[in-house]
Amino acid sequence: MGVYLIENGTLLDATGTKPKPRTSVFVKDNRIAKIGPADEMKRFVQSQGPHKTINAAGRTIMPGMIDAHVHPSYGDIISIEELDIYASCEYRTLRAALACRKVLRAGVTSMVCPGGNWNINVALRDAINAGLIEGPRIAAGSRYISTWNSTGSFFPAHLEHPPSSFAVICNTRDEMIRETRTAIKNGVDIVKVSGDGDTSTQAGMDLVGSITLDDLKAIAEITHLMKKKCTIHARSGEKTAAAAKAGFDWVIHASYMSDEDLGVVIDCKTPINPTLSLLVNSIEWGPELGQHPAITEGYKREVDAASKILSKAHKAGVMMMAGTDSGQVAVPYGAWHAREMEHMMHYLGMSAMEAIRAGTINAAFGLGMQGQLGTLEEGKLADILVVNGDPLADIQVLQDPQRLEVIIKDGEIIDTTTPLPQPRIYPWEKPLVIWSDPRLPDQDYVRKHAKSKPRWMQQPTPKAAE
């Protein structure tokens, strides 16, 4: 492991205190050994033996970012078929290893992976910890525990649910408890539940889900008995409040809470991961990439609802965790992890410092490592960024890879210059879509809209004989 003096930068330690100019950080044996004024640290480090100096003058020294919502096994999907059916377990795992490298190069040194195909999250976590592949440290989530009436159950009941799906269909409490125990036996850190619907699916938020409060309590009891964490996909206020009552560790989305639902969350002190990036990015860029107008309008409604209620939640002191839902459509791996913090400022009214804490120390909660990660303090793990710019003055500097001049994870500098592979996309990875517009070229459509028409349609319609 390296020994580094990160010298004479402005320390943004994410504890909430004001930045400290002309400060140095000494890293030894993957820990932050000492922090102090630059002149004092230079004298101290001279007595510590050989080390490498990183000049941080004019730069910001801050913690590595933590994304509380990444799905490395998904594969930057653009359809449910891609997510649930195409690509083998083996190929998905190898493809996901590249996704992890992309995320790390975006300055994300840790990530929470709540849900995924097969048991790939656990394999990635273990391979990264063993040094087999490069990537952020991972808190590995299970496949979603879903019912027929929640996100994850996309196919009709007359079809057998695919084992390659990111969800396991459990329609009884016994099945849910069994799946919870199985996931924990298979090594997960987090049990993920699908509580209700999704704005982008056909049923939309009319699908409030059939999982009950007692079901959620049973899942939480087993999860916590085994010293693991549980979270839930819950866009509706009904399921958000139920999960809080059941003792779930945090809720993902919570877009459609009422004031009464929010009161339950506040009373239970349940953190929220809003996941705004998937929604906002899709609104901004989805239409020009073929997104159906109904999905765009649905996302707009959700962002509007989420902005109103989650800004109230933030003001009431609910802990917000930054997470992007990366691995699908508008949030490809490595691209927009830092943008979630900007969205939190714009839509939830956070200050820059609050948003940075949402993407560092707050998100560390999802890994169960707030005592080890998320702030720059002596004794903590050395996950550090040296940023050319001031994120408190302009949060967008964290989105520019060129400004992330040094990324340190676990005390080692990450190589960000060697080009990453650009794999080919096989035809079998993508759905066979003949065309994306649901309309068919019947005669009425062709007559009114088509640029190319049969010759007879170009002539006036002959009048019927009198």
C-alpha positions as CSV (number, residue, x, y, z in Angstrom):
1,M,0.0,0.0,0.0
2,G,1.2,3.5,-0.8
3,V,2.4,6.2,1.6
4,Y,1.2,9.7,0.4
5,L,1.3,13.3,1.5
6,I,-1.5,15.2,-0.2
7,E,0.0,18.6,0.3
8,N,-1.3,22.1,0.7
9,G,-4.9,21.8,-0.6
10,T,-8.2,23.0,0.7
11,L,-9.7,20.3,2.9
12,L,-13.4,19.7,2.5
13,D,-13.8,16.9,5.0
14,A,-17.6,16.5,4.6
15,T,-18.1,16.7,8.4
16,G,-20.1,19.9,7.8
17,T,-17.3,22.2,9.1
18,K,-15.9,25.0,6.9
19,P,-13.2,24.1,4.4
20,K,-9.7,24.4,5.7
21,P,-7.2,26.0,3.3
22,R,-3.4,25.2,3.2
23,T,-4.1,21.7,4.7
24,S,-2.3,18.4,4.1
25,V,-3.4,14.8,4.5
26,F,-1.0,12.0,5.2
27,V,-2.0,8.5,4.1
28,K,-0.3,5.4,5.3
29,D,-1.4,1.7,5.2
30,N,-4.7,2.6,3.6
31,R,-5.7,4.9,6.5
32,I,-5.7,8.6,7.0
33,A,-2.8,8.8,9.4
34,K,-2.7,12.5,10.1
35,I,-4.3,15.8,8.9
36,G,-3.0,19.3,9.7
37,P,-1.6,22.6,8.4
38,A,0.7,22.2,5.4
39,D,3.8,23.6,7.1
40,E,3.4,21.4,10.2
41,M,2.6,18.3,8.1
42,K,5.6,18.7,5.9
43,R,7.9,18.6,9.0
44,F,6.0,15.7,10.4
45,V,6.1,13.6,7.3
46,Q,9.9,14.1,6.9
47,S,10.3,11.8,9.9
48,Q,8.0,9.1,8.5
49,G,10.3,7.7,5.9
50,P,9.8,7.4,2.1
51,H,6.5,8.7,0.7
52,K,5.0,10.2,-2.4
53,T,3.9,13.8,-2.4
54,I,0.8,14.9,-4.3
55,N,0.7,18.7,-4.8
56,A,-2.9,19.8,-4.1
57,A,-2.2,23.5,-4.2
58,G,-5.3,25.3,-5.5
59,R,-7.2,22.0,-5.3
60,T,-9.9,20.6,-3.1
61,I,-9.2,17.5,-1.0
62,M,-12.4,15.7,-0.2
63,P,-13.8,12.2,0.5
64,G,-14.4,9.7,-2.3
65,M,-18.0,9.8,-3.5
66,I,-20.4,7.1,-2.5
67,D,-23.3,6.2,-4.8
68,A,-26.1,4.6,-2.8
69,H,-27.9,3.1,-5.8
70,V,-26.0,1.3,-8.5
71,H,-26.9,-1.9,-10.4
72,P,-23.7,-3.2,-12.0
73,S,-25.3,-6.4,-13.2
74,Y,-27.9,-4.6,-15.4
75,G,-25.7,-3.7,-18.3
76,D,-26.9,-0.2,-19.2
77,I,-30.2,-1.7,-20.3
78,I,-32.9,0.1,-22.4
79,S,-35.6,-2.6,-22.0
80,I,-37.1,-5.0,-19.5
81,E,-36.2,-7.9,-21.8
82,E,-32.5,-6.9,-21.7
83,L,-32.7,-6.7,-17.9
84,D,-34.5,-10.0,-17.3
85,I,-33.7,-12.3,-20.1
86,Y,-30.8,-11.6,-22.4
87,A,-27.1,-12.3,-21.5
88,S,-26.0,-15.3,-19.4
89,C,-25.0,-15.1,-15.8
90,E,-21.4,-15.6,-16.8
91,Y,-21.4,-12.9,-19.4
92,R,-23.3,-10.5,-17.2
93,T,-20.7,-11.0,-14.5
94,L,-17.7,-10.2,-16.8
95,R,-19.6,-7.3,-18.3
96,A,-20.3,-6.0,-14.8
97,A,-16.6,-6.0,-13.9
98,L,-16.1,-3.3,-16.6
99,A,-19.0,-1.4,-15.2
100,C,-17.3,-1.3,-11.8
101,R,-14.1,0.2,-13.4
102,K,-16.2,2.9,-15.0
103,V,-17.9,3.8,-11.8
104,L,-14.6,4.0,-9.9
105,R,-13.1,6.3,-12.5
106,A,-16.0,8.7,-11.9
107,G,-14.7,9.3,-8.4
108,V,-17.1,6.8,-6.7
109,T,-14.9,4.8,-4.3
110,S,-17.8,2.9,-2.7
111,M,-21.3,2.0,-3.9
112,V,-24.4,0.4,-2.6
113,C,-25.9,-2.2,-5.0
114,P,-29.5,-2.8,-3.9
115,G,-30.7,-5.5,-6.2
116,G,-29.3,-7.3,-9.2
117,N,-29.4,-10.4,-11.4
118,W,-28.4,-13.8,-10.1
119,N,-25.9,-13.3,-7.2
120,I,-23.6,-11.1,-9.2
121,N,-23.4,-8.3,-6.7
122,V,-21.9,-10.6,-4.1
123,A,-19.4,-12.0,-6.7
124,L,-18.3,-8.5,-7.6
125,R,-17.9,-7.4,-4.0
126,D,-15.7,-10.5,-3.2
127,A,-13.7,-10.2,-6.4
128,I,-12.9,-6.5,-5.7
129,N,-12.0,-7.2,-2.1
130,A,-9.7,-10.0,-3.2
131,G,-8.0,-7.8,-5.7
132,L,-9.2,-9.9,-8.7
133,I,-10.9,-6.9,-10.4
134,E,-10.9,-3.1,-9.9
135,G,-13.9,-1.2,-8.6
136,P,-15.5,0.6,-5.7
137,R,-16.1,-1.3,-2.5
138,I,-19.6,-2.8,-2.6
139,A,-22.4,-3.4,-0.3
140,A,-24.1,-6.3,-2.1
141,G,-27.9,-6.4,-2.4
142,S,-30.1,-9.4,-3.2
143,R,-32.4,-10.0,-6.0
144,Y,-35.7,-8.1,-5.3
145,I,-38.3,-9.9,-3.3
146,S,-41.3,-9.1,-5.4
147,T,-44.9,-10.2,-5.7
148,W,-47.0,-10.6,-8.9
149,N,-48.2,-7.1,-8.1
150,S,-45.0,-5.1,-7.9
151,T,-42.0,-4.0,-10.0
152,G,-40.1,-7.1,-11.0
153,S,-43.1,-9.0,-12.2
154,F,-43.3,-7.7,-15.8
155,F,-44.5,-10.9,-17.5
156,P,-48.0,-12.4,-17.5
157,A,-48.8,-15.1,-15.0
158,H,-49.1,-17.8,-17.7
159,L,-45.3,-17.5,-18.3
160,E,-42.8,-19.0,-15.9
161,H,-40.9,-16.2,-14.2
162,P,-37.3,-16.3,-15.6
163,P,-34.6,-17.3,-13.1
164,S,-32.3,-14.7,-14.8
165,S,-34.7,-11.9,-13.6
166,F,-33.5,-9.3,-11.1
167,A,-36.6,-10.2,-9.0
168,V,-37.8,-13.4,-7.2
169,I,-41.5,-13.7,-7.1
170,C,-42.7,-14.5,-3.6
171,N,-46.5,-14.4,-3.2
172,T,-46.7,-15.8,0.4
173,R,-45.0,-14.7,3.6
174,D,-43.3,-18.1,3.9
175,E,-41.8,-17.6,0.5
176,M,-40.6,-14.2,1.4
177,I,-39.0,-15.4,4.6
178,R,-37.4,-18.3,2.8
179,E,-36.0,-16.0,0.1
180,T,-34.6,-13.7,2.7
181,R,-32.8,-16.5,4.4
182,T,-31.5,-17.9,1.1
183,A,-30.2,-14.5,0.1
184,I,-28.4,-14.0,3.4
185,K,-27.0,-17.6,3.1
186,N,-25.7,-16.6,-0.3
187,G,-23.7,-13.7,1.1
188,V,-25.7,-10.6,0.6
189,D,-25.3,-7.5,2.8
190,I,-28.7,-6.0,1.9
191,V,-32.1,-7.6,1.4
192,K,-34.0,-5.7,-1.3
193,V,-37.8,-5.7,-1.5
194,S,-40.0,-4.4,-4.3
195,G,-42.9,-2.7,-2.6
196,D,-44.9,-1.2,-5.5
197,G,-45.0,0.0,-9.1
198,D,-42.8,2.1,-11.3
199,T,-43.7,5.2,-13.3
200,S,-42.0,3.8,-16.4
201,T,-44.0,0.6,-16.6
202,Q,-47.4,0.0,-18.2
203,A,-49.2,-0.2,-14.9
204,G,-47.4,2.8,-13.5
205,M,-48.2,4.0,-10.0
206,D,-51.7,2.4,-10.2
207,L,-49.7,-0.6,-9.1
208,V,-49.4,0.0,-5.3
209,G,-48.3,-3.5,-4.6
210,S,-49.8,-6.3,-2.6
211,I,-47.0,-6.8,0.0
212,T,-48.4,-6.1,3.5
213,L,-47.0,-4.4,6.6
214,D,-46.8,-7.8,8.3
215,D,-44.9,-9.2,5.3
216,L,-42.4,-6.4,5.6
217,K,-42.1,-6.8,9.4
218,A,-41.2,-10.5,8.8
219,I,-38.6,-9.7,6.3
220,A,-37.0,-7.0,8.5
221,E,-37.0,-9.3,11.5
222,I,-35.0,-12.0,9.7
223,T,-32.7,-9.6,8.1
224,H,-31.8,-7.8,11.3
225,L,-31.6,-11.1,13.2
226,M,-28.7,-11.9,10.8
227,K,-27.1,-8.5,11.3
228,K,-27.9,-7.4,7.7
229,K,-29.7,-4.4,6.3
230,C,-33.0,-4.2,4.3
231,T,-34.3,-1.6,1.9
232,I,-37.3,-1.3,-0.4
233,H,-38.3,0.1,-3.7
234,A,-41.3,2.2,-2.7
235,R,-42.5,5.1,-4.8
236,S,-45.9,5.2,-3.1
237,G,-46.4,6.9,0.2
238,E,-48.4,3.9,1.4
239,K,-45.4,1.5,1.0
240,T,-42.9,4.1,2.2
241,A,-44.7,4.5,5.5
242,A,-45.2,0.7,5.8
243,A,-41.5,0.1,5.3
244,A,-40.7,2.7,7.9
245,K,-43.1,1.1,10.4
246,A,-41.6,-2.3,9.7
247,G,-38.1,-1.1,10.6
248,F,-36.5,-1.1,7.1
249,D,-33.1,0.6,7.2
250,W,-33.9,3.0,4.3
251,V,-36.4,3.6,1.6
252,I,-35.6,4.1,-2.1
253,H,-37.7,6.8,-4.0
254,A,-40.6,7.8,-1.7
255,S,-41.8,10.2,-4.4
256,Y,-45.5,10.1,-3.7
257,M,-45.7,10.4,0.1
258,S,-48.5,12.4,1.7
259,D,-47.7,14.6,4.7
260,E,-49.1,11.8,6.9
261,D,-46.7,9.3,5.3
262,L,-43.8,11.7,5.8
263,G,-44.8,12.0,9.5
264,V,-44.3,8.2,9.9
265,V,-40.9,8.4,8.2
266,I,-39.8,11.3,10.5
267,D,-41.0,9.5,13.6
268,C,-39.2,6.3,12.6
269,K,-36.0,8.2,11.5
270,T,-35.9,6.3,8.2
271,P,-33.4,7.6,5.7
272,I,-34.4,8.1,2.0
273,N,-32.5,7.6,-1.2
274,P,-34.6,9.7,-3.7
275,T,-32.8,8.6,-6.9
276,L,-33.6,11.7,-8.9
277,S,-31.0,11.2,-11.7
278,L,-32.9,8.4,-13.5
279,L,-36.0,10.6,-13.6
280,V,-34.5,14.0,-14.4
281,N,-31.9,12.7,-16.9
282,S,-34.7,10.8,-18.7
283,I,-36.8,13.9,-18.9
284,E,-33.9,15.9,-20.4
285,W,-32.5,13.4,-22.8
286,G,-34.9,10.6,-23.2
287,P,-37.2,12.1,-25.8
288,E,-34.4,12.7,-28.3
289,L,-33.3,9.1,-27.8
290,G,-36.7,7.6,-28.5
291,Q,-38.4,7.6,-25.1
292,H,-42.1,7.3,-25.3
293,P,-43.9,10.6,-24.5
294,A,-46.1,8.8,-21.8
295,I,-42.9,7.9,-19.9
296,T,-41.6,11.4,-20.1
297,E,-44.8,12.9,-18.8
298,G,-44.9,10.3,-16.0
299,Y,-41.4,11.2,-15.0
300,K,-42.3,14.9,-14.9
301,R,-45.2,14.2,-12.6
302,E,-43.0,12.1,-10.3
303,V,-40.3,14.7,-10.2
304,D,-42.9,17.4,-9.3
305,A,-44.4,15.2,-6.6
306,A,-40.9,14.2,-5.2
307,S,-39.6,17.7,-5.2
308,K,-42.5,18.9,-3.1
309,I,-42.6,16.2,-0.5
310,L,-38.9,15.3,-0.3
311,S,-37.9,19.0,0.2
312,K,-40.2,18.9,3.2
313,A,-38.5,15.7,4.3
314,H,-35.1,17.3,4.1
315,K,-36.2,20.4,6.0
316,A,-37.6,18.1,8.7
317,G,-34.2,16.4,9.1
318,V,-34.7,13.1,7.2
319,M,-31.3,11.9,6.2
320,M,-31.0,11.9,2.4
321,M,-28.6,9.4,0.6
322,A,-27.4,10.2,-2.9
323,G,-27.9,7.4,-5.4
324,T,-28.4,7.3,-9.1
325,D,-29.9,4.0,-10.2
326,S,-27.0,3.7,-12.6
327,G,-27.0,0.8,-15.1
328,Q,-30.0,1.7,-17.1
329,V,-31.2,4.1,-19.8
330,A,-30.4,7.8,-18.7
331,V,-27.8,6.8,-16.1
332,P,-25.1,4.8,-17.7
333,Y,-22.2,3.6,-15.7
334,G,-19.5,6.2,-14.9
335,A,-21.4,9.1,-16.4
336,W,-23.6,10.9,-14.0
337,H,-23.0,9.7,-10.4
338,A,-22.0,13.2,-9.2
339,R,-25.0,14.8,-10.8
340,E,-27.4,13.4,-8.2
341,M,-26.0,15.9,-5.8
342,E,-26.8,18.7,-8.2
343,H,-30.3,17.4,-8.5
344,M,-30.7,17.3,-4.7
345,M,-29.7,21.0,-4.6
346,H,-32.1,22.0,-7.4
347,Y,-35.1,19.9,-6.5
348,L,-34.8,19.4,-2.7
349,G,-33.3,22.8,-1.7
350,M,-30.1,21.4,-0.3
351,S,-27.0,23.5,0.1
352,A,-23.8,22.3,-1.6
353,M,-22.4,21.0,1.7
354,E,-25.6,19.1,2.4
355,A,-25.6,17.6,-1.1
356,I,-22.0,16.5,-0.7
357,R,-22.7,14.9,2.6
358,A,-25.6,13.1,1.0
359,G,-23.1,11.7,-1.5
360,T,-20.4,10.8,1.1
361,I,-21.1,10.3,4.8
362,N,-24.9,9.8,4.4
363,A,-24.5,7.3,1.6
364,A,-21.9,5.4,3.8
365,F,-24.8,4.4,5.9
366,G,-25.9,2.0,3.2
367,L,-22.6,0.2,3.6
368,G,-22.8,0.2,7.4
369,M,-19.5,2.1,7.3
370,Q,-20.1,5.6,8.5
371,G,-17.4,5.1,11.1
372,Q,-14.9,4.2,8.4
373,L,-15.9,6.1,5.3
374,G,-17.6,9.3,4.1
375,T,-15.5,12.0,5.8
376,L,-11.8,12.8,5.9
377,E,-10.8,12.2,9.5
378,E,-7.8,10.7,11.1
379,G,-8.1,6.9,11.4
380,K,-10.6,6.5,8.6
381,L,-10.0,4.6,5.4
382,A,-8.2,6.6,2.8
383,D,-10.8,7.1,0.0
384,I,-9.9,10.6,-1.2
385,L,-10.4,12.8,-4.2
386,V,-8.2,15.7,-5.3
387,V,-10.4,18.0,-7.3
388,N,-9.4,20.9,-9.6
389,G,-12.2,23.2,-8.5
390,D,-14.4,24.1,-5.5
391,P,-17.5,21.8,-5.3
392,L,-19.1,24.2,-2.8
393,A,-19.0,27.0,-5.3
394,D,-19.9,24.8,-8.3
395,I,-21.1,21.3,-7.6
396,Q,-20.8,20.5,-11.3
397,V,-17.0,20.3,-11.1
398,L,-17.5,16.8,-9.6
399,Q,-19.1,15.6,-12.9
400,D,-16.1,16.5,-15.0
401,P,-13.6,13.6,-15.1
402,Q,-10.8,15.9,-16.0
403,R,-11.2,17.8,-12.8
404,L,-10.9,14.6,-10.7
405,E,-7.1,14.8,-10.8
406,V,-6.4,12.1,-8.2
407,I,-8.7,9.3,-7.1
408,I,-7.5,7.3,-4.1
409,K,-9.4,4.2,-2.9
410,D,-8.2,2.2,0.1
411,G,-4.9,4.1,0.1
412,E,-4.0,3.4,-3.5
413,I,-4.1,5.8,-6.5
414,I,-6.4,4.7,-9.2
415,D,-5.2,4.6,-12.8
416,T,-7.5,6.9,-14.8
417,T,-5.4,7.3,-17.9
418,T,-5.2,3.8,-19.4
419,P,-8.1,3.5,-21.9
420,L,-10.9,1.2,-20.8
421,P,-12.1,-1.5,-23.3
422,Q,-14.9,-0.6,-25.6
423,P,-16.6,-4.0,-26.0
424,R,-18.8,-4.8,-29.0
425,I,-22.5,-5.1,-28.4
426,Y,-23.8,-8.5,-29.5
427,P,-27.2,-8.7,-31.2
428,W,-28.4,-11.0,-28.6
429,E,-27.9,-8.4,-25.8
430,K,-30.6,-6.2,-27.3
431,P,-34.3,-6.7,-27.9
432,L,-35.6,-7.3,-31.4
433,V,-37.6,-4.1,-32.0
434,I,-39.0,-3.7,-35.5
435,W,-39.8,-0.1,-34.8
436,S,-40.4,2.0,-31.7
437,D,-43.6,3.8,-32.7
438,P,-46.7,1.8,-31.7
439,R,-48.7,3.1,-34.7
440,L,-49.1,0.9,-37.8
441,P,-49.2,2.1,-41.4
442,D,-52.9,1.6,-42.0
443,Q,-54.5,3.6,-44.8
444,D,-55.6,6.4,-42.5
445,Y,-52.1,6.9,-41.1
446,V,-50.5,6.8,-44.6
447,R,-53.0,9.2,-46.0
448,K,-52.5,11.7,-43.2
449,H,-48.9,11.4,-42.1
450,A,-46.7,9.4,-44.4
451,K,-44.3,11.2,-46.7
452,S,-44.4,8.4,-49.2
453,K,-47.9,7.5,-50.5
454,P,-49.2,5.1,-53.2
455,R,-50.0,7.0,-56.4
456,W,-53.8,6.5,-56.0
457,M,-53.7,8.3,-52.6
458,Q,-52.0,11.2,-54.2
459,Q,-55.0,11.7,-56.5
460,P,-58.3,13.2,-55.5
461,T,-60.8,10.6,-54.4
462,P,-63.3,10.0,-57.3
463,K,-66.8,11.0,-56.5
464,A,-69.4,8.2,-56.4
465,A,-71.7,8.0,-59.4
466,E,-74.9,9.9,-58.9
